[in-house]
Amino acid sequence: MELIFMLYFTADLHLCHDDMRKIRGFENTDEMNEYIISRWNDTVEEDDDIYVLGDIVCGPPINAECYLKRLKGRKHFLIGNHDFGWMRKTPNYKDYFVSVKNIEYMFLDDAFLTLCHYPLLEWPGSSHFHKEKSYLIHGHIHSSRTTEAFPIIRDYLPDAFNCGVDINSFKPVTFDELVENNKKWYGRK
């Protein structure tokens, strides 16, 4: 029997973040945390690879280990702007990840992917002069349509995909799911 492992993407969990809890409509942060963890673990198996594009835990109490050890999969972490607090308080945080980086480049089938917490205006292969398929996967902007980045991404960067939990049903997604969810979110054809 051939084993098949899945590849998933997610970002902006913001576990323990009370302001995000309010925006997302949860009663309290424990309810939000448990919902996000259960959605993750219902999707990801232990041998699946999952790229987490930043902002895992944010806010008191910052005990990231109690959450990291509960999340299934082979986790690859790309650092976001809200991660430095819990990273400083968790000296062994690297033990929970296969890799820890600021940016990642990879091939997926015949496509070249750039992964970064932040949306970028350009990435390797993004120019229309290039013939190869090149995509950006990012987080950071959540589900905000009022951020300055939203219309730029929607109108000028059709190959940039937001993998944040807020537009991906609060769960990690495959590349194909990511593309479909972003088409709906940005109103793309």
N, C-alpha and C positions, 0 to 999 in steps of 0.2 A: 504494500500500500504506500502510495506517495503522499508525503506530508506537504501540505500547502500552508504557507504562512501569509498572513495579510499584512498590509502596510497601511497605517492610519496617520491622520494629521489632526491636531487640535491646538488651541491656544486660549489664553485669557480665562482660565478657570476662576481666578480670583477667589479661591477658597478663603474663608474667614473675613472677607471684605464686606463690611456692613453697608457701605454706600451701594455697592453692586447688588447686594441682596435686596435692597429697596427698589432699585431700578428693575430688577428681574421679577419682583413681586413675590418673594418668599417671606414667610412669617418671621424667620430668624436665620442666622448664618448656619446653624446646625442643620436646618432643613435644606438649605441650598447646598451645603457641602455634601450631605448624604445623597441628595438627588444627583448631583454631578458625578460623584463616585460610583453610584449604582449604574448610571447610564454608561459610564466608561467601562465598568466591569461586565456589563451585559453585552458589550460590543467586542471588547478586546480579550483575546486569549493570551496565556502566559508566553507563548512562543511568537506572538505577533510583534512586529516592529511598530512603534508609535513615536512620531516626532511631535514634541510638545514645544510650540513656538512662543514660549514665555508667559509670564504672569501667572504662576501656579498658585502661590499663596500671597495674600496681601492683608495685613491688619492683625491686630491682637486677637487671640494669643498666637504668636508666630512659633508654632511647633510643627514645622513642615514634615518631620519624620513620621508623625502619626498618620499623615495623609499619604505620603510617598510610598510607604510600605504596603498600603492597601490597594494601590493602583496596579492592575495587571499589565503585563507586556514588557517587552524590551524597550525601555524608554530612552529616547535621544532628546536632549534638552538644548534649546536655543534660548539664551538669556533675554528676558524682557526688562522693561524699565521698573517693574514692581518686584523684581526678584532679589534685589541686592540685600534687602532687610532680612529675609529669611535665610538667605545664603550665608550671611555673616554669623547668624545665630545657629547655623547647622554646619559645623566644621567638616563633617563627613558626608555632605550632600552628594558628592560625586559617586559614592557607593551605590546610589539608587539609579544611576544612569549608565548606559553604554557609552555615551559621549556627551560632552558639554561644550558648546561652541556659541559664537555670536551669529554666525552665518554658515550655511551648509549648501553644498552643491552636489547633485546626484543625477543619475540617469534613471528614468522609469520607462521601460520599454524603449520607444524611439524618441522620447522627450527628455529635454534637459530641464531640471528643476533647480531654482534658487529658493532656499528657505531662510526666512529672517523674521524676527518678531515685527519689525517695522515695515510698512509698505514703502517700496522704493519706486522712483520714477523710471529708472533703467536698471537692468541686470544683464548678465552675459547672455547674448543671443536675443535680446528684446527688440533690437532695432528691426524695422521692417525690411532692411536690406539683407537680413539673414534668412536663409531658406529653412533651417531646422526649427522644430517646435521647441519653444523655450517659454517656461512659465515661472511666475513668482507665486509662492505661497507665503502668506503673512498673517499676522494677527493685529493687535494693538487698537484697531478702531471699533471693536465690539459691533454693536448693531446701530451705531449712530449714523443717521443720514444727514446730520447737521454739521459734522466735522468737515473741514475744508478739503480733506482727502477724498471724501465720498464722491463728489461729482467728477473729480479728476480721474479716479479709478474707473468709475462707471462709464465715462465718455471717452477716455483716451487709453486706458490700460485693460483691454479685454482679456489679456492673458495673465492678469493678477487676480489671485483668489484668496479671500479672507477665510481662514480656517478657525476663527474664533467660535467658541461654543454658542454664543448668542444667536448666530444665524445658521447653526448646524445642529439644531435640536438638542443642544447640551450634551453632545456625544462626539467622540472621535469619528472621523469619516474617511472613506477611501478617496482616492483622487477623483474617480468618476462621480461619487456623491458630492464631493467638493465643487466640481464644475457645475453640476445641476443646481445645487443650493445657491451658488453665486449667480447663476443665470436668473433664478427667481428673485433673489435679493436685489440685484441691480437692474432687473427688468430687461435683461439681454435676450437676444434671440438665439 
